[in-house]
Amino acid sequence: MWFYKDRVIDNIEDMPKGTFGFIYEVQHIPTGRRYIGKKVLEFNRTLPPLKGTKRKRKVVKESDWKTYYGSHKEIKDLIKENKQDEFRREILMYVPSKKLLTYYETKFLFIKEVLEPNGNSYINDNILAKFYRKDFRNEAT
């Protein structure tokens, strides 16, 4: 179950019109650790042409956002152990485009200082695959 400003969001119609995706924060309640990420609401799929035609088919399909918890290995492992009840999923912001989705995710990660030594309550270990938590550990020594 997703929350947005303490309101339950369980249907794509509960979101503002024109929403491409959202920025989210998942909290593992027993440890208090958090993860910030982004999620797209729909995927564009290209299917092979139907028999007797040449043109490929384009199909829009709703993503797995309802059952999604995050892409980090630590979160995936806990989900495999059926510990979904130990998580709180919160939507931080709705976003209208792909480009802005990446921008706002990055902005939240930097604002929350997820990689810095005082950001140890976050599971995130890199930003844009360019900035890593390990870089800050080396700098502190």
Disulfide bonds with the S-S distance in Angstrom:
none
